[in-house]
């Protein structure tokens, strides 16, 4: 992953001061953030481990109809594996690890980072009502900013209601209030603060509230509080540059019914406004790995309460799978996953061992949970990687096996993998 030069840091700090003075408004200097994780062994992961990892990604590509994938696995005690697999459509060029893609719901954690940072500066309070900042929206007076971040607002989601329109008119610009209205129109399943409910509308409302509270755009806030301090040069909230992007698509049904996995609809140019502060960020694999390490280790947000009161992520979730603070906790791993038109993305990191996995598949036809399944399968494989010379394997393990999530990916298949050559 990248390191930030002293000169770059100094220039960034001076630029921040100048920008604040020119704006004649209070804003914090974007201080560089150091991510406190175990030192990474600067060697490749062992060949046997890499083969297992590659087989897992290739299998997931087949079952999701993805022509390409980008993956990063960092096991500090053993080595790393960062690569692109497969080919681009329609030209058939090789996928490389440098390509950008949509970060998807990892944007949620970034939006919560901003909330905690502006709360630490006294601009908002975590317990403030959303209605203080987002006017004209009914039935949200009892919902706090923190509950939007935690996913405990009780508000529903819009993706299921709008996905068909996204596919037929992917480049349309969407107003975030309009998006949120579809989630707000659904019945509340619980009172605020009681239970976790996956709510894209909640994170869109949180982004709107932060914009109003700070008088800065959501893109500016994520840049100031997340990407600049972490030196994430490929990451931003906004449009994906098709010239430097992994092509993304979605397999569509044929006239006979089954999906046409060989010729997915091209969604690379889909509007970032489909996701806004829920899923509108763009990144690359190195940035994504560094970001999720910062998220898991508390490098950006030092508030120890952020993940303290985690709730089950699903009604039937195992005890090790919880949600809080815009992130999901799977055993010792902290991260996020999901899909947006064209991409399925996931990233998780263990703050103690430093084990980090990030992956993107370029076909969004399958359930977004496949991203999590693949990340967890890769993590389970990498957790067993032998220690490099002079290193020591961590003692803690994961509460699942690679085989469990290999089978889960197969069970969620929407395409038939090609027969082995």
C-alpha positions as CSV (number, residue, x, y, z in Angstrom):
1,X,0.0,0.0,0.0
2,X,1.0,3.6,-0.5
3,X,3.1,5.7,1.9
4,X,2.7,9.4,2.1
5,X,5.9,11.5,1.8
6,X,6.7,14.3,4.3
7,X,6.7,16.8,1.5
8,X,3.2,15.7,0.4
9,X,2.0,16.0,4.0
10,X,3.4,19.5,4.4
11,X,1.9,20.7,1.2
12,X,-1.5,19.2,2.1
13,X,-1.4,20.9,5.5
14,X,-0.5,24.3,4.1
15,X,-3.2,23.9,1.4
16,X,-5.7,23.1,4.1
17,X,-4.9,26.3,6.0
18,X,-5.1,28.4,2.9
19,X,-8.4,26.9,1.9
20,X,-9.9,27.6,5.4
21,X,-8.7,31.2,5.2
22,X,-10.1,31.8,1.8
23,X,-13.4,30.3,2.8
24,X,-13.5,32.6,5.9
25,X,-15.1,29.7,7.7
26,X,-14.1,27.2,10.4
27,X,-12.7,23.9,9.2
28,X,-10.1,21.5,10.4
29,X,-6.7,21.0,8.9
30,X,-6.6,17.6,7.2
31,X,-4.0,15.9,9.4
32,X,-2.3,12.8,8.0
33,X,-3.5,9.6,9.7
34,X,-1.2,6.7,10.5
35,X,-2.9,3.3,10.5
36,X,-1.6,1.2,13.4
37,X,-1.5,-2.4,12.2
38,X,1.2,-5.0,12.4
39,X,4.1,-4.4,10.0
40,X,3.4,-6.1,6.6
41,X,5.9,-8.7,5.5
42,X,7.1,-7.4,2.2
43,X,7.0,-10.7,0.4
44,X,4.3,-12.5,-1.7
45,X,2.1,-15.0,0.0
46,X,3.2,-18.6,-0.4
47,X,2.4,-20.2,-3.8
48,X,0.1,-22.8,-2.2
49,X,-1.9,-20.1,-0.4
50,X,-2.1,-18.0,-3.6
51,X,-3.4,-21.0,-5.6
52,X,-6.2,-21.5,-3.0
53,X,-7.1,-17.8,-3.1
54,X,-7.1,-17.7,-6.9
55,X,-9.3,-20.8,-7.1
56,X,-11.8,-19.2,-4.7
57,X,-12.0,-16.0,-6.7
58,X,-12.2,-17.8,-10.0
59,X,-15.1,-20.0,-8.7
60,X,-17.0,-16.9,-7.5
61,X,-16.4,-15.2,-10.9
62,X,-18.0,-18.2,-12.6
63,X,-21.0,-18.4,-10.3
64,X,-21.7,-14.6,-10.7
65,X,-21.0,-14.3,-14.4
66,X,-18.1,-11.9,-13.7
67,X,-15.5,-11.6,-16.5
68,X,-13.1,-9.9,-14.1
69,X,-12.2,-9.4,-10.5
70,X,-9.7,-7.5,-8.5
71,X,-8.5,-8.8,-5.1
72,X,-6.1,-7.8,-2.4
73,X,-5.1,-10.0,0.5
74,X,-2.7,-8.8,3.2
75,X,-1.5,-11.2,5.9
76,X,1.2,-9.2,7.8
77,X,2.9,-12.3,9.2
78,X,3.1,-14.1,5.8
79,X,2.9,-11.8,2.8
80,X,0.4,-10.2,0.4
81,X,-1.4,-11.0,-2.9
82,X,-2.8,-8.1,-5.0
83,X,-4.0,-8.8,-8.5
84,X,-6.5,-8.6,-11.2
85,X,-8.1,-11.7,-12.7
86,X,-10.0,-12.3,-15.9
87,X,-10.7,-10.0,-18.8
88,X,-12.4,-6.8,-19.5
89,X,-15.5,-6.6,-21.7
90,X,-15.9,-6.0,-24.6
91,X,-12.3,-5.7,-25.6
92,X,-11.0,-8.8,-23.8
93,X,-8.0,-7.0,-22.2
94,X,-6.6,-8.3,-19.0
95,X,-7.9,-7.0,-15.7
96,X,-5.2,-5.2,-13.7
97,X,-5.0,-4.3,-10.0
98,X,-4.7,-0.6,-10.8
99,X,-8.2,-0.2,-12.2
100,X,-10.8,1.8,-10.2
101,X,-14.3,0.6,-9.4
102,X,-17.3,1.5,-7.3
103,X,-16.8,1.0,-3.5
104,X,-20.5,0.4,-3.0
105,X,-21.7,0.2,0.6
106,X,-18.2,0.7,2.0
107,X,-19.3,4.3,1.4
108,X,-21.6,3.9,4.5
109,X,-18.6,3.6,6.8
110,X,-17.0,6.7,5.3
111,X,-20.2,8.7,5.8
112,X,-20.1,7.6,9.5
113,X,-16.5,8.6,9.7
114,X,-17.5,12.1,8.8
115,X,-20.3,12.1,11.4
116,X,-18.0,11.1,14.2
117,X,-15.4,13.7,13.1
118,X,-17.8,16.6,12.9
119,X,-19.3,15.6,16.2
120,X,-15.9,15.6,17.8
121,X,-15.5,19.1,16.5
122,X,-18.8,20.2,18.1
123,X,-20.5,20.9,14.8
124,X,-23.2,18.3,15.6
125,X,-24.1,15.9,18.4
126,X,-24.5,12.2,17.7
127,X,-27.9,12.4,19.5
128,X,-29.2,15.3,17.4
129,X,-32.5,14.7,15.7
130,X,-32.3,14.3,11.9
131,X,-35.1,16.8,11.7
132,X,-32.8,19.5,12.9
133,X,-30.9,19.3,9.6
134,X,-33.3,17.7,7.1
135,X,-36.5,19.7,6.8
136,X,-39.8,18.6,5.3
137,X,-39.4,14.9,6.0
138,X,-42.2,13.4,8.1
139,X,-41.7,11.0,11.0
140,X,-38.0,11.4,11.6
141,X,-38.0,13.7,14.7
142,X,-37.3,10.8,17.0
143,X,-34.5,9.5,14.8
144,X,-30.9,10.6,15.7
145,X,-27.9,11.0,13.5
146,X,-26.2,8.2,15.4
147,X,-29.1,5.9,14.7
148,X,-28.9,6.6,11.0
149,X,-25.2,5.6,11.2
150,X,-25.9,2.5,13.2
151,X,-28.7,1.3,11.0
152,X,-31.2,1.4,13.9
153,X,-33.5,4.2,12.6
154,X,-36.2,1.7,11.5
155,X,-36.3,3.4,8.1
156,X,-36.6,1.1,5.0
157,X,-34.6,0.9,1.8
158,X,-35.1,2.1,-1.8
159,X,-32.8,-0.2,-3.8
160,X,-35.3,-2.9,-4.3
161,X,-37.9,-0.5,-5.6
162,X,-35.6,1.4,-8.0
163,X,-33.2,-1.2,-9.3
164,X,-35.1,-1.8,-12.5
165,X,-35.1,1.9,-13.3
166,X,-31.3,2.0,-12.6
167,X,-30.8,-0.8,-15.1
168,X,-32.9,0.8,-17.9
169,X,-31.6,4.3,-17.4
170,X,-28.3,4.0,-15.5
171,X,-26.9,7.5,-16.3
172,X,-29.9,9.3,-14.8
173,X,-29.1,11.8,-12.1
174,X,-31.1,11.1,-8.9
175,X,-32.0,13.5,-6.2
176,X,-31.0,12.1,-2.8
177,X,-34.3,13.2,-1.2
178,X,-36.2,11.4,-3.9
179,X,-34.2,8.2,-3.2
180,X,-34.8,8.5,0.5
181,X,-38.5,8.9,0.1
182,X,-38.9,5.3,-1.1
183,X,-37.3,4.0,2.1
184,X,-39.2,6.5,4.3
185,X,-42.5,5.3,2.7
186,X,-42.0,1.7,4.0
187,X,-43.5,0.7,7.3
188,X,-41.1,1.0,10.3
189,X,-40.2,-2.4,11.6
190,X,-39.1,-1.2,15.1
191,X,-38.7,2.0,17.1
192,X,-35.5,3.9,16.6
193,X,-32.5,2.3,18.4
194,X,-34.0,-1.1,18.9
195,X,-32.8,-3.3,16.0
196,X,-30.5,-3.2,13.0
197,X,-32.2,-2.8,9.6
198,X,-30.3,-2.5,6.4
199,X,-31.3,1.0,5.2
200,X,-29.8,2.7,2.3
201,X,-32.2,5.6,2.8
202,X,-30.8,6.1,6.3
203,X,-27.3,6.7,5.0
204,X,-28.6,9.1,2.3
205,X,-30.4,11.1,5.0
206,X,-27.3,11.1,7.1
207,X,-25.3,12.5,4.1
208,X,-28.0,15.2,3.6
209,X,-27.9,16.1,7.3
210,X,-24.1,16.4,7.3
211,X,-24.1,18.6,4.3
212,X,-26.6,21.0,5.9
213,X,-24.8,21.0,9.3
214,X,-21.4,21.8,7.7
215,X,-22.5,23.8,4.6
216,X,-20.1,21.6,2.6
217,X,-20.9,18.9,0.0
218,X,-20.8,15.2,0.9
219,X,-17.9,14.8,-1.5
220,X,-15.9,17.6,0.2
221,X,-16.6,16.1,3.6
222,X,-15.4,12.6,2.6
223,X,-12.3,14.2,1.0
224,X,-11.5,16.3,4.0
225,X,-12.1,13.7,6.8
226,X,-11.3,10.4,5.1
227,X,-9.5,10.3,1.8
228,X,-7.0,13.2,2.3
229,X,-5.9,12.2,5.8
230,X,-5.4,8.6,4.6
231,X,-3.8,9.6,1.3
232,X,-6.4,7.7,-0.7
233,X,-5.6,9.2,-4.1
234,X,-7.9,7.0,-6.1
235,X,-10.9,7.3,-3.7
236,X,-13.7,9.9,-3.9
237,X,-17.4,10.4,-3.7
238,X,-18.5,10.9,-7.3
239,X,-18.4,9.7,-10.9
240,X,-16.2,6.7,-12.1
241,X,-13.8,7.6,-14.9
242,X,-14.6,5.0,-17.5
243,X,-11.0,5.4,-18.9
244,X,-9.4,4.0,-15.8
245,X,-12.2,1.7,-14.5
246,X,-12.9,-2.0,-14.3
247,X,-15.8,-2.4,-16.6
248,X,-19.0,-3.3,-14.7
249,X,-22.2,-4.9,-15.9
250,X,-25.2,-7.0,-15.0
251,X,-26.4,-10.2,-16.6
252,X,-30.0,-9.7,-17.8
253,X,-32.7,-12.3,-18.4
254,X,-33.1,-13.7,-21.9
255,X,-36.5,-14.1,-23.6
256,X,-36.4,-17.7,-22.4
257,X,-35.8,-16.7,-18.8
258,X,-32.3,-17.6,-17.8
259,X,-29.7,-14.8,-17.4
260,X,-27.4,-14.1,-20.3
261,X,-24.2,-14.3,-18.4
262,X,-22.0,-14.1,-21.5
263,X,-23.2,-10.6,-22.4
264,X,-24.1,-8.5,-19.4
265,X,-25.5,-5.0,-19.7
266,X,-22.7,-2.4,-19.5
267,X,-23.2,-0.3,-16.3
268,X,-19.7,1.2,-16.0
269,X,-21.1,4.7,-16.7
270,X,-24.0,4.4,-14.2
271,X,-24.5,7.5,-12.1
272,X,-22.9,7.7,-8.7
273,X,-26.1,9.5,-7.5
274,X,-27.7,6.1,-7.4
275,X,-25.9,5.6,-4.2
276,X,-24.9,9.1,-2.9
277,X,-23.6,8.7,0.7
278,X,-24.8,5.1,0.9
279,X,-22.9,3.7,-2.0
280,X,-21.5,6.4,-4.2
281,X,-17.8,6.3,-3.6
282,X,-15.1,5.2,-6.1
283,X,-11.8,3.5,-5.1
284,X,-9.1,1.1,-6.2
285,X,-7.9,-2.1,-4.4
286,X,-4.9,-0.6,-2.6
287,X,-7.0,2.3,-1.3
288,X,-9.8,0.0,-0.3
289,X,-7.4,-2.2,1.7
290,X,-5.9,0.8,3.4
291,X,-9.3,2.3,4.2
292,X,-10.7,-0.8,5.8
293,X,-7.6,-1.2,7.9
294,X,-8.1,2.4,9.1
295,X,-11.8,1.7,9.8
296,X,-11.1,-1.5,11.7
297,X,-8.2,-0.1,13.8
298,X,-10.0,3.2,14.7
299,X,-7.3,5.3,12.9
300,X,-9.8,7.9,11.7
301,X,-12.4,7.7,14.4
302,X,-11.0,7.2,17.9
303,X,-14.4,7.1,19.6
304,X,-14.4,3.7,21.4
305,X,-18.2,3.6,21.5
306,X,-18.6,3.4,17.8
307,X,-18.8,-0.4,17.7
308,X,-19.5,-1.0,21.4
309,X,-23.3,-1.6,21.2
310,X,-23.4,-3.8,18.0
311,X,-26.6,-5.6,17.2
312,X,-27.3,-8.8,15.2
313,X,-26.8,-8.0,11.5
314,X,-29.8,-10.2,10.5
315,X,-32.6,-11.7,12.6
316,X,-31.0,-15.2,12.4
317,X,-27.3,-14.0,12.5
318,X,-24.7,-16.1,14.4
319,X,-23.4,-14.4,17.5
320,X,-20.2,-13.3,15.7
321,X,-22.0,-11.3,13.0
322,X,-23.1,-7.9,14.1
323,X,-23.6,-4.3,12.9
324,X,-22.7,-0.8,14.3
325,X,-21.2,2.4,13.3
326,X,-21.7,2.0,9.5
327,X,-19.8,-1.3,9.5
328,X,-20.3,-5.0,10.0
329,X,-18.3,-7.2,12.4
330,X,-17.7,-10.8,11.3
331,X,-15.8,-12.5,14.1
332,X,-12.6,-10.4,14.5
333,X,-13.1,-8.7,11.1
334,X,-14.6,-5.3,10.6
335,X,-15.8,-4.1,7.2
336,X,-18.6,-3.7,4.8
337,X,-20.0,-5.3,1.6
338,X,-22.8,-5.0,-1.0
339,X,-23.5,-4.3,-4.6
340,X,-24.3,-1.4,-6.9
341,X,-25.1,-1.6,-10.6
342,X,-22.1,-3.2,-12.2
343,X,-20.1,-4.3,-9.1
344,X,-20.2,-6.5,-6.0
345,X,-17.6,-5.2,-3.5
346,X,-16.4,-6.3,0.0
347,X,-13.6,-5.4,2.3
348,X,-12.8,-6.6,5.9
349,X,-9.9,-6.3,8.3
350,X,-8.8,-7.7,11.6
351,X,-7.4,-4.8,13.8
352,X,-5.3,-7.2,15.9
353,X,-3.6,-9.5,13.3
354,X,-3.8,-7.0,10.4
355,X,-5.4,-9.6,8.2
356,X,-7.1,-7.6,5.4
357,X,-9.2,-8.7,2.4
358,X,-10.7,-6.6,-0.3
359,X,-12.4,-7.8,-3.5
360,X,-14.6,-6.6,-6.4
361,X,-16.5,-8.7,-9.0
362,X,-17.7,-7.0,-12.2
363,X,-21.2,-8.4,-12.5
364,X,-24.0,-7.3,-10.1
365,X,-26.5,-10.0,-11.0
366,X,-26.0,-12.1,-7.9
367,X,-26.9,-11.2,-4.3
368,X,-24.5,-8.6,-2.8
369,X,-23.9,-11.1,0.1
370,X,-21.7,-13.0,-2.3
371,X,-19.1,-10.3,-1.8
372,X,-19.0,-11.0,1.9
373,X,-19.0,-14.7,1.4
374,X,-16.0,-14.4,-0.9
375,X,-14.1,-12.0,1.4
376,X,-14.7,-14.4,4.4
377,X,-13.6,-17.4,2.3
378,X,-10.4,-15.6,1.3
379,X,-9.8,-14.5,4.9
380,X,-10.2,-18.1,6.2
381,X,-7.6,-19.3,3.6
382,X,-5.2,-16.5,4.3
383,X,-5.5,-16.9,8.1
384,X,-3.7,-20.3,7.7
385,X,-0.9,-18.9,5.6
386,X,2.5,-19.9,7.2
387,X,4.7,-17.3,8.7
388,X,7.4,-15.7,6.6
389,X,11.0,-15.9,7.9
390,X,11.4,-14.0,11.1
391,X,7.6,-13.7,11.6
392,X,5.1,-15.4,13.9
393,X,1.5,-16.5,13.0
394,X,-1.2,-14.9,15.2
395,X,-3.0,-17.3,17.5
396,X,-6.6,-16.1,16.9
397,X,-8.6,-17.8,14.1
398,X,-12.0,-17.3,12.4
399,X,-15.3,-18.9,13.4
400,X,-15.9,-20.4,9.9
401,X,-14.0,-22.5,7.3
402,X,-13.2,-21.7,3.7
403,X,-15.5,-24.6,2.7
404,X,-18.5,-23.0,4.4
405,X,-18.4,-19.9,2.2
406,X,-17.3,-21.8,-0.9
407,X,-20.6,-23.7,-0.6
408,X,-22.5,-20.5,0.2
409,X,-21.3,-18.9,-3.0
410,X,-22.3,-21.9,-5.0
411,X,-25.7,-21.9,-3.4
412,X,-26.1,-18.2,-4.5
413,X,-25.1,-18.9,-8.1
414,X,-26.9,-17.0,-10.8
415,X,-24.7,-18.3,-13.7
416,X,-23.2,-21.7,-14.6
417,X,-19.4,-21.6,-14.6
418,X,-17.7,-22.7,-17.8
419,X,-16.5,-26.2,-17.9
420,X,-12.7,-26.7,-17.1
421,X,-10.5,-26.7,-20.2
